[in-house]
């Protein structure tokens, strides 16, 4: 048997330097392609996620504001006479029930002190005055003792601003609850004077047509058991900066400051409603016909409204912005007919609009 012998080549050659360099270049090209695909997918995901959030926030903001504006002036029924005994004649928006809608034009109006330092420059604000849509029913009313008995216990707090409405006789009265309600265990609502609440009531009378600057139209009489009670809701909506995002940049948000009770007094409380709303522009539809038909003849800014009773509709322009910047370059957008291509902050923006009919003018004294 012959032994096996391995035959080896005379020399063994490895890869040359050129071949190694070519392999490295090819690997880098492939890696660069993978990275490019990853970055492209990441940018697409960020943009898609930002757009989804913007759509959600924008739609919710429009729906929320639409409901509030549509309810402006709501008092539960049609009333011809309103007796306003809330003791404030300064025109402060918190106690101004003369106008169901009141606007402030960014850059051209003096904003209320409660929000002046927070409103984002150039953005508008709007006050909505209305009654709550939850009714409480009257069992009896004694005007001389400023006492209203309800058909059940209630959770109204001392200092809340309320309205009593007699729909059968088209009469309503606005007042501040003066008595203390501990643990929601009473069915009584008092509207006394001199109770130490702020701003308080200037009179016990809740019938007629008057406010505290002129009581000549006051009529001392009781409300009947067909009447009902509801809370008054005065709110001002505006844009201000909220928390910071991951880049340390403030996130613009839709806020409202609203009338509430605190410590037995009427106070203004502030609440953030929705992040990512960057700008808020408002036009007011005014009916200037000699015989009003409820249809707007033109749309103007707040500083061009001469009589808020003429406002029949409100047109909103909201600019929603992504919470975080996204990948890519300039993010063009169109707002109020103007297209912007100069923003390089990488935030995605979209416009949302709505025109809302103001259905009620029941608060106009």
SEGU-833436 format. One record per residue (C-alpha): x, y, z. Coordinates in steps of 0.25 Angstrom, whole numbers, plus 2048, in hexadecimal, padded with zeros to 3 digits. Last residue first. Example, Ala and Ser with C-alpha at 12.3 -4.5 7.8 and 13.67 -1.06 7.14 Angstrom:
<recs>
<rec u="837" v="7FC" w="81D"/>
<rec u="831" v="7EE" w="81F"/>
</recs>
This chain:
<recs>
<rec u="6C6" v="977" w="876"/>
<rec u="6CC" v="96C" w="86C"/>
<rec u="6CC" v="95F" w="873"/>
<rec u="6C2" v="958" w="86A"/>
<rec u="6CA" v="95A" w="85D"/>
<rec u="6C9" v="94C" w="859"/>
<rec u="6CD" v="944" w="84D"/>
<rec u="6DA" v="949" w="84A"/>
<rec u="6DD" v="942" w="83C"/>
<rec u="6EB" v="93C" w="83B"/>
<rec u="6F5" v="93D" w="830"/>
<rec u="700" v="933" w="831"/>
<rec u="70F" v="932" w="82D"/>
<rec u="71B" v="929" w="82F"/>
<rec u="729" v="92D" w="82A"/>
<rec u="735" v="923" w="82B"/>
<rec u="743" v="924" w="830"/>
<rec u="74F" v="91A" w="830"/>
<rec u="75B" v="91F" w="838"/>
<rec u="768" v="91E" w="832"/>
<rec u="76D" v="92C" w="837"/>
<rec u="771" v="931" w="829"/>
<rec u="764" v="939" w="827"/>
<rec u="766" v="941" w="81A"/>
<rec u="75C" v="93A" w="811"/>
<rec u="74F" v="940" w="816"/>
<rec u="743" v="940" w="80D"/>
<rec u="739" v="94C" w="810"/>
<rec u="72A" v="949" w="80F"/>
<rec u="726" v="94A" w="81D"/>
<rec u="732" v="940" w="820"/>
<rec u="739" v="937" w="816"/>
<rec u="744" v="92E" w="81A"/>
<rec u="752" v="92B" w="815"/>
<rec u="75B" v="922" w="81E"/>
<rec u="76A" v="925" w="81A"/>
<rec u="774" v="91A" w="81C"/>
<rec u="773" v="90C" w="820"/>
<rec u="771" v="905" w="82E"/>
<rec u="766" v="909" w="837"/>
<rec u="765" v="914" w="842"/>
<rec u="75D" v="910" w="84E"/>
<rec u="74F" v="914" w="853"/>
<rec u="74A" v="916" w="844"/>
<rec u="743" v="922" w="842"/>
<rec u="734" v="926" w="840"/>
<rec u="730" v="934" w="83A"/>
<rec u="721" v="937" w="83D"/>
<rec u="719" v="940" w="834"/>
<rec u="70B" v="943" w="83A"/>
<rec u="6FF" v="94A" w="834"/>
<rec u="6F4" v="94E" w="83E"/>
<rec u="6E6" v="951" w="83B"/>
<rec u="6DA" v="95A" w="83E"/>
<rec u="6E2" v="966" w="844"/>
<rec u="6D9" v="972" w="843"/>
<rec u="6D7" v="973" w="852"/>
<rec u="6E6" v="975" w="853"/>
<rec u="6E4" v="983" w="84E"/>
<rec u="6F0" v="98A" w="848"/>
<rec u="6F8" v="97E" w="843"/>
<rec u="705" v="983" w="83C"/>
<rec u="70E" v="980" w="848"/>
<rec u="709" v="971" w="848"/>
<rec u="70D" v="96F" w="83A"/>
<rec u="702" v="96F" w="82F"/>
<rec u="6F9" v="966" w="827"/>
<rec u="6EE" v="96C" w="81E"/>
<rec u="6DF" v="96C" w="81C"/>
<rec u="6DD" v="961" w="826"/>
<rec u="6CF" v="95B" w="826"/>
<rec u="6C6" v="95C" w="832"/>
<rec u="6BB" v="964" w="82A"/>
<rec u="6BD" v="971" w="831"/>
<rec u="6B4" v="97C" w="82C"/>
<rec u="6BD" v="988" w="828"/>
<rec u="6C7" v="97D" w="824"/>
<rec u="6D5" v="97E" w="82B"/>
<rec u="6D6" v="96F" w="82F"/>
<rec u="6E4" v="96D" w="833"/>
<rec u="6EC" v="960" w="831"/>
<rec u="6F8" v="961" w="83A"/>
<rec u="706" v="95C" w="836"/>
<rec u="710" v="955" w="83F"/>
<rec u="71E" v="951" w="83F"/>
<rec u="725" v="947" w="848"/>
<rec u="733" v="943" w="847"/>
<rec u="73C" v="937" w="84C"/>
<rec u="732" v="92C" w="850"/>
<rec u="73C" v="921" w="854"/>
<rec u="736" v="91D" w="862"/>
<rec u="727" v="91D" w="866"/>
<rec u="71F" v="923" w="871"/>
<rec u="728" v="929" w="87B"/>
<rec u="720" v="92E" w="887"/>
<rec u="71F" v="93C" w="88E"/>
<rec u="717" v="940" w="899"/>
<rec u="710" v="94D" w="89B"/>
<rec u="709" v="950" w="8A8"/>
<rec u="6FB" v="953" w="8AE"/>
<rec u="6FC" v="952" w="8BD"/>
<rec u="6F9" v="948" w="8C8"/>
<rec u="707" v="943" w="8C9"/>
<rec u="707" v="940" w="8BA"/>
<rec u="6FB" v="940" w="8B0"/>
<rec u="6FD" v="940" w="8A1"/>
<rec u="6FE" v="949" w="895"/>
<rec u="707" v="944" w="88A"/>
<rec u="715" v="945" w="884"/>
<rec u="717" v="93C" w="878"/>
<rec u="723" v="937" w="871"/>
<rec u="727" v="932" w="864"/>
<rec u="736" v="92E" w="864"/>
<rec u="743" v="932" w="85E"/>
<rec u="74E" v="929" w="862"/>
<rec u="75A" v="930" w="868"/>
<rec u="768" v="92B" w="862"/>
<rec u="772" v="923" w="86B"/>
<rec u="774" v="919" w="860"/>
<rec u="76D" v="90E" w="867"/>
<rec u="760" v="917" w="867"/>
<rec u="75E" v="922" w="871"/>
<rec u="751" v="924" w="879"/>
<rec u="746" v="92E" w="875"/>
<rec u="747" v="93B" w="86D"/>
<rec u="73A" v="943" w="86B"/>
<rec u="72F" v="943" w="861"/>
<rec u="721" v="949" w="865"/>
<rec u="713" v="945" w="869"/>
<rec u="70B" v="94E" w="873"/>
<rec u="700" v="948" w="87B"/>
<rec u="6F4" v="94D" w="882"/>
<rec u="6EB" v="941" w="887"/>
<rec u="6DE" v="945" w="88F"/>
<rec u="6D8" v="939" w="897"/>
<rec u="6C9" v="936" w="895"/>
<rec u="6BC" v="937" w="89D"/>
<rec u="6AE" v="934" w="898"/>
<rec u="6A1" v="93B" w="899"/>
<rec u="693" v="934" w="899"/>
<rec u="692" v="935" w="8A8"/>
<rec u="690" v="944" w="8A6"/>
<rec u="69B" v="94F" w="8A8"/>
<rec u="697" v="95A" w="8B3"/>
<rec u="696" v="969" w="8B1"/>
<rec u="69D" v="976" w="8B3"/>
<rec u="69F" v="97C" w="8A6"/>
<rec u="6AC" v="983" w="8A2"/>
<rec u="6AC" v="98D" w="896"/>
<rec u="6B1" v="999" w="89E"/>
<rec u="6BD" v="991" w="8A3"/>
<rec u="6C7" v="997" w="89A"/>
<rec u="6D6" v="994" w="89B"/>
<rec u="6D3" v="987" w="8A2"/>
<rec u="6CC" v="981" w="896"/>
<rec u="6BE" v="982" w="892"/>
<rec u="6B1" v="97C" w="88B"/>
<rec u="6A7" v="977" w="895"/>
<rec u="6A8" v="96C" w="89F"/>
<rec u="6B3" v="967" w="8A8"/>
<rec u="6B2" v="971" w="8B3"/>
<rec u="6BC" v="96E" w="8BF"/>
<rec u="6C5" v="979" w="8BB"/>
<rec u="6D3" v="97D" w="8B9"/>
<rec u="6D7" v="96E" w="8B9"/>
<rec u="6E6" v="96A" w="8BC"/>
<rec u="6F3" v="96C" w="8B5"/>
<rec u="6F8" v="965" w="8BD"/>
<rec u="6F1" v="95E" w="8C8"/>
<rec u="6F0" v="965" w="8D6"/>
<rec u="6E1" v="963" w="8D7"/>
<rec u="6DD" v="971" w="8D6"/>
<rec u="6D2" v="96E" w="8CC"/>
<rec u="6CA" v="961" w="8CC"/>
<rec u="6C8" v="958" w="8C1"/>
<rec u="6C5" v="94B" w="8C9"/>
<rec u="6C4" v="93D" w="8C3"/>
<rec u="6BE" v="932" w="8CB"/>
<rec u="6BD" v="923" w="8C8"/>
<rec u="6C8" v="920" w="8D2"/>
<rec u="6D1" v="914" w="8D5"/>
<rec u="6DC" v="917" w="8CA"/>
<rec u="6E7" v="913" w="8D4"/>
<rec u="6E6" v="922" w="8DA"/>
<rec u="6DF" v="92C" w="8D2"/>
<rec u="6E1" v="93A" w="8D7"/>
<rec u="6D8" v="945" w="8D3"/>
<rec u="6DA" v="951" w="8CA"/>
<rec u="6D8" v="94B" w="8BC"/>
<rec u="6DB" v="956" w="8B2"/>
<rec u="6D0" v="95C" w="8A9"/>
<rec u="6CA" v="95C" w="89B"/>
<rec u="6BB" v="95D" w="899"/>
<rec u="6B2" v="959" w="88E"/>
<rec u="6A4" v="95C" w="888"/>
<rec u="69D" v="957" w="87B"/>
<rec u="690" v="955" w="883"/>
<rec u="68F" v="946" w="880"/>
<rec u="69E" v="945" w="880"/>
<rec u="6A0" v="949" w="88E"/>
<rec u="6AF" v="948" w="88F"/>
<rec u="6B8" v="949" w="89C"/>
<rec u="6C7" v="94B" w="898"/>
<rec u="6D3" v="948" w="8A0"/>
<rec u="6E1" v="94D" w="8A4"/>
<rec u="6E8" v="944" w="8AE"/>
<rec u="6ED" v="94B" w="8BA"/>
<rec u="6E8" v="941" w="8C4"/>
<rec u="6E8" v="933" w="8BD"/>
<rec u="6DD" v="92C" w="8B6"/>
<rec u="6DD" v="91D" w="8B8"/>
<rec u="6CE" v="91C" w="8BA"/>
<rec u="6C3" v="915" w="8C2"/>
<rec u="6B5" v="913" w="8BC"/>
<rec u="6A9" v="91B" w="8B7"/>
<rec u="6B0" v="928" w="8B9"/>
<rec u="6AD" v="933" w="8C3"/>
<rec u="6B1" v="941" w="8C0"/>
<rec u="6B3" v="94B" w="8CB"/>
<rec u="6B5" v="95A" w="8C9"/>
<rec u="6AD" v="95D" w="8D6"/>
<rec u="6A4" v="967" w="8CF"/>
<rec u="6A5" v="95F" w="8C2"/>
<rec u="69F" v="953" w="8C7"/>
<rec u="6A0" v="947" w="8BD"/>
<rec u="69A" v="93A" w="8BC"/>
<rec u="69C" v="92C" w="8B7"/>
<rec u="6A6" v="930" w="8AC"/>
<rec u="6AC" v="926" w="8A2"/>
<rec u="6BB" v="924" w="8A0"/>
<rec u="6BF" v="924" w="891"/>
<rec u="6CC" v="91F" w="88B"/>
<rec u="6D0" v="925" w="87E"/>
<rec u="6D8" v="930" w="884"/>
<rec u="6D5" v="93E" w="881"/>
<rec u="6DD" v="946" w="877"/>
<rec u="6E8" v="951" w="875"/>
<rec u="6F3" v="94E" w="86B"/>
<rec u="700" v="957" w="86B"/>
<rec u="709" v="956" w="85F"/>
<rec u="718" v="957" w="85E"/>
<rec u="721" v="95B" w="852"/>
<rec u="730" v="957" w="84F"/>
<rec u="73A" v="962" w="84B"/>
<rec u="743" v="960" w="857"/>
<rec u="740" v="953" w="85F"/>
<rec u="737" v="956" w="86B"/>
<rec u="73D" v="954" w="878"/>
<rec u="740" v="962" w="87E"/>
<rec u="732" v="967" w="87A"/>
<rec u="72A" v="95B" w="87F"/>
<rec u="724" v="95F" w="88C"/>
<rec u="726" v="96E" w="889"/>
<rec u="71C" v="96E" w="87E"/>
<rec u="723" v="970" w="870"/>
<rec u="724" v="97E" w="86A"/>
<rec u="721" v="97D" w="85C"/>
<rec u="729" v="97F" w="84F"/>
<rec u="734" v="975" w="84F"/>
<rec u="72B" v="969" w="850"/>
<rec u="71D" v="96D" w="84F"/>
<rec u="714" v="96B" w="85B"/>
<rec u="706" v="966" w="859"/>
<rec u="6F9" v="966" w="861"/>
<rec u="6ED" v="95D" w="85F"/>
<rec u="6E1" v="95B" w="868"/>
<rec u="6E2" v="96A" w="86B"/>
<rec u="6DA" v="971" w="876"/>
<rec u="6DE" v="966" w="880"/>
<rec u="6EB" v="96C" w="884"/>
<rec u="6EF" v="967" w="892"/>
<rec u="6FC" v="960" w="88E"/>
<rec u="6FE" v="969" w="882"/>
<rec u="701" v="975" w="88C"/>
<rec u="6F7" v="980" w="887"/>
<rec u="6FA" v="988" w="894"/>
<rec u="6EC" v="988" w="899"/>
<rec u="6ED" v="97C" w="8A2"/>
<rec u="6E2" v="979" w="8AD"/>
<rec u="6DB" v="96D" w="8A7"/>
<rec u="6CD" v="971" w="8A7"/>
<rec u="6CA" v="96F" w="898"/>
<rec u="6BB" v="96F" w="895"/>
<rec u="6B8" v="96A" w="887"/>
<rec u="6AC" v="96C" w="87F"/>
<rec u="6A8" v="966" w="871"/>
<rec u="6AB" v="958" w="874"/>
<rec u="6AC" v="94C" w="86A"/>
<rec u="6AF" v="93F" w="871"/>
<rec u="6BA" v="937" w="878"/>
<rec u="6C3" v="943" w="879"/>
<rec u="6CC" v="941" w="86D"/>
<rec u="6D4" v="94E" w="869"/>
<rec u="6DF" v="947" w="863"/>
<rec u="6DC" v="938" w="861"/>
<rec u="6E0" v="938" w="852"/>
<rec u="6ED" v="93E" w="857"/>
<rec u="6F0" v="933" w="861"/>
<rec u="6EC" v="928" w="858"/>
<rec u="6F5" v="92D" w="84D"/>
<rec u="700" v="930" w="856"/>
<rec u="701" v="921" w="85A"/>
<rec u="6FF" v="91C" w="84C"/>
<rec u="70A" v="925" w="847"/>
<rec u="713" v="921" w="852"/>
<rec u="710" v="912" w="850"/>
<rec u="713" v="913" w="841"/>
<rec u="720" v="91A" w="842"/>
<rec u="725" v="911" w="84D"/>
<rec u="722" v="904" w="846"/>
<rec u="727" v="909" w="839"/>
<rec u="733" v="90E" w="83F"/>
<rec u="736" v="901" w="846"/>
<rec u="734" v="8F9" w="839"/>
<rec u="73D" v="903" w="831"/>
<rec u="748" v="902" w="83C"/>
<rec u="748" v="8F3" w="83B"/>
<rec u="748" v="8F3" w="82C"/>
<rec u="754" v="8FD" w="82C"/>
<rec u="75B" v="8F5" w="837"/>
<rec u="759" v="8E8" w="82F"/>
<rec u="75D" v="8EE" w="822"/>
<rec u="76A" v="8F4" w="828"/>
<rec u="76D" v="8E6" w="82F"/>
<rec u="76B" v="8DF" w="821"/>
<rec u="774" v="8E9" w="81A"/>
<rec u="77F" v="8E8" w="825"/>
<rec u="77E" v="8D8" w="825"/>
<rec u="77F" v="8D8" w="815"/>
<rec u="78B" v="8E2" w="816"/>
<rec u="791" v="8D9" w="820"/>
<rec u="790" v="8CD" w="818"/>
<rec u="795" v="8D4" w="80C"/>
<rec u="7A1" v="8D9" w="814"/>
<rec u="7A3" v="8CB" w="818"/>
<rec u="7A3" v="8C5" w="80A"/>
<rec u="7AD" v="8D0" w="806"/>
<rec u="7B6" v="8CE" w="811"/>
<rec u="7B6" v="8BF" w="80E"/>
<rec u="7BA" v="8C2" w="800"/>
<rec u="7C5" v="8CB" w="804"/>
<rec u="7CA" v="8C1" w="80E"/>
<rec u="7CA" v="8B6" w="803"/>
<rec u="7D1" v="8BF" w="7F9"/>
<rec u="7DC" v="8C3" w="804"/>
<rec u="7DE" v="8B4" w="807"/>
<rec u="7DF" v="8B1" w="7F8"/>
<rec u="7E9" v="8BC" w="7F6"/>
<rec u="7F1" v="8B7" w="802"/>
<rec u="7F2" v="8A9" w="7FC"/>
<rec u="7EB" v="89E" w="801"/>
<rec u="7F3" v="891" w="805"/>
<rec u="7FC" v="889" w="7FC"/>
<rec u="801" v="87B" w="7FF"/>
<rec u="80E" v="876" w="7F8"/>
<rec u="813" v="869" w="7F1"/>
<rec u="806" v="863" w="7F2"/>
<rec u="805" v="857" w="7FB"/>
<rec u="803" v="849" w="7F7"/>
<rec u="7FF" v="840" w="802"/>
<rec u="805" v="832" w="801"/>
<rec u="7FE" v="825" w="804"/>
<rec u="806" v="818" w="806"/>
<rec u="806" v="80D" w="7FC"/>
<rec u="800" v="800" w="800"/>
</recs>
